[in-house]
């Protein structure tokens, strides 16, 4: 039997994979310390869990909207490297956010569901509501958290270990992801009890925007039946007309996105009209439905 002392110093490895959650193929990442091999060997889901370091604390990362976990992966790897052995991270994209019809929904699903958006009665509309509504995305994240915990139990927990040995959790969230994390914890007291820390990164634009911007966003959000097709078609027309190289230069020199990987992801999703629609429909519901100030009363201790 190989002991931990006999193994090389552990290294951080990132595993990216696609998994169906609540009916949606969803991009996920797992960042762990591994006892064997080079970190570059862990770019696939075939990494042997027998050499994975057991995490005592798991960071759960929920991104903002658009919810693409790939945008954050390099930064999240650095966070785990800084924290050290004993920490791991799990991250998730939003339902319907990514590139490709299997991830964003087909053209027929979009056409049928957007026309009948107020009814949401048939199976296709019910599926799209997971991507297009706050409630749907919240249930999607709840299912993911449950799977993360069950995965940890399957890998590291023996039947003889008590419940208290479950890993502690740190919720790390960006923008609208902070709202999802907050309401997930409010609805699951046992999960809140298991949570050691909650970290919000840059709460989203709904929280106290400039007055003119607030007025414009509110008008657009309440006229979404007209503004979403108009904005989606405009983005699609622009991205499909301009050479990809020119858009890449714009993102690099004007927007300031100097990460090659980040620009590639941005180009892929901006040139996918159904991804743009998923982003806008959810974003406008955020503006219509969410309060302007975050509720953090549940974090206060008496």
Protein Blocks (a to p, Z undefined) as FASTA:
>chain_A
ZZfklpccdddddddddddeehiacddddddddfedcfklmmcfkbcfklpccdfbdcdd
dddddddfklmmmmmmmmmmmnoghiacdddddehiaedjklnopfklmmmmmmmmmnom
ammlmmmmmmmpmklmmmmmmmmmmmmmmmmmmmmmcfkbcfklpccdddddehjlmmmm
mmmmmmmmmlmmmpmbdcdehiafklopafklmmmmmmmmmmmmmmmmmmmmmmmmmmmm
pcfklmmmmmmmmnopabfklmmmmmmmmmmmklmmmmmmmmmmmmmmpcfbdcfklmpc
ZZ
